């Protein structure tokens, strides 16, 4: 039984002017989507998007689960995000850039238009990029990253942003999977007052293969020395001034892919999640309006990196589609001190602040009294995303950062969902600490049991989305079978395969949904999603390692951390621990290293040779082993591992 949680009502002053003002209004929206699902979405798509050519059907289910939305419709996402705002808001700030060193720069919608068009002309004319081509973007958090994404959208190229924290090896894997012909990168940028580099990782990736790549476009940001490969590398800064700032946007079909974003699953290599143009941008905009309730004069700040889906939808596409001002921050929230985030809120009078629980826990730990030093009265809505938020962190966020005045929107969603799917609405939903609350109108999210029946109160189950929705994943790049097996093969409801998120969840007595975490082998380290299979594959590259199993364990700040059980081929090498993290840094990135590594003699396996991960998870968590270990090939292995972990 879950204990009863405190309930916090929306601030009545805020609710008065909110887009959705009450639970009655919320329920009416849900009802209208249930009464006429296609009618609901069709109306939204007509209202919110500017179509070049109208769509002729709302939803085509004939090739399920390869659903199609808004067929025959034509639009261009860069026009949604820029051109249509020029009439009334050309001098409004689109992107407010806050540099690591505290300097800031406001880019208006007109300037954004010019920046994007120039970049679009550059990639089209200089590098020959055409509709459907893939472009890798490996960039720091600078406005040119936004220009690059939107320029791809403008010419119809499919971008795939790779998070700057990924290593050369991980970058190579993504380049090769997409067969991109162009990489847009930067020399590097600044973090904590010092320059850091990106271009060397591109050079290294390209030395390891990536034969599809013809050009590398380098934005100079920190002006540190870099190597230039003649005929392949060109400098954006040298070319951009002489390029026209008019570039006609390509007409795109609703279903033309807008981008690929690689994410981890429970097996194999990361998957290239494919998103569409119309459905994605529609929901990006609608959730910005409903969940953050951003108003015309507001400044919205999402602290994510553009390399993750949160950065795509809530730094770039969502805010710009609705014509808002989006803040982009190059640095880290603890430099020059633990008050940096709050000083930025004060400086730019930020109205909506959106971050991850791991950041909240860290800011709480290192700077509990920092928020009190700043004027945070501009804040109206506080958001969290990426992992379950523990009630103590939630309360600190609510009381100390939000002054018990702001709604907290605990937004549950995934790379695959494109935008929020379960979240409170700040002017309507009574909230509870650590609870994502209710599905958004139009999203048929349900907690189901193995047979596809809706779970009862307090009965944990699998979180599924029963009906297709416009911003859903359209496929896994180059692997249709994997798309079906990853998302549509677990739960059948009423004879139909439904989308399974990979997360467990539970209803409380009010029908509110609390996410209990992944039920597959995906670990959320500081909100970064990692598959244990990927971690194991990387560690296995060491010729000293015979076998490895990695699991997640609870971590005070990171939410979860990685725990590796390693069997070495020969006697224990003392420095192997360090080397394992060196390998992980090299193969994936520094954020994917293990906090715990233990060397064991064997792993617990069933007689058919399957590693019993549940047992390892329990050991990593320090729990008593309650599982039946009689089916193990050699049950003494378990006690042996427990002893080693205890003495570690
Ligand atoms: C987890 C991030 C609890 C979940 C947008 C999901 C959450 C995974 C929440 C997706 C939340 C995201 N409460 N857990 N509010 N939001 N998650 O693809 O396990 O990087 O499946 O997308 O993060 O991570 P991804």
Boltz pocket constraint, residues with backbone or C-beta under 6 A from the ligand:
constraints:
  - pocket:
      binder: B
      contacts: [[A, 263], [A, 308], [A, 309], [A, 310], [A, 384], [A, 385], [A, 386], [A, 387], [A, 388], [A, 389], [A, 410], [A, 411], [A, 412], [A, 413], [A, 414], [A, 415], [A, 416], [A, 422], [A, 436], [A, 501], [A, 502], [A, 503], [A, 515], [A, 517], [A, 518], [A, 524], [A, 527], [A, 528], [A, 529]]
      max_distance: 6.0
